[in-house]
């Protein structure tokens, strides 16, 4: 299926979910991150602020825990056609932009050394190809970020249908987190080799 068809299909599916279900799924994802990622090995993460009107999964509940573990936590802020990274602390102030996204105020950091980027998405296919809202902000950001950055999509739905019209500007995810087992679906070995995941006990 084409991006436009899948975007419409999965946006409608997500918006049909009651807010209680979105909160439940968000809590599952946050719990998984806190229990399965080795925060002691991470220096910094880039997360996101969920758009409530789009029923995006909200992972902000893990931001304070990450800061408590001495991680640098960044949120994206739109600047023209690009995303800039703004560090957050307990006293960070926010403003809601024209897309209804809560953005942090404060000074952006140029080219921060980010280990993992948690990426909001509408849909992700079985090859890791992501569908967002079609503006290309994250693809442009990934095109200029460090090559070792691990990109993890956050999706309300498991990858099923393939995206037929992927182009050269589209940058695939390394993994996707979904609120049903298996919670983490990986598309290449970069995440496993990074050491950021806790090893399961036999």
Secondary structure, DSSP 4 states (H G I P E B T S, - for coil): --HHHHHHHHHHHHHTS-HHHHHHHHHHHHHHHHHHB-GGG-SEEEE----GGGT----GGGHHHHHHTT-EEEEEEEETTEEEEEE--TT--EEE-TTS-EEE-S-EETT---SEEEEE-SEE-TT--EE-SSS-HHHHHHHHS-TT-EEEEEESS---SPPTT--TT----SEEEESSSSSEEESSSHHHHHT-BPPPP-
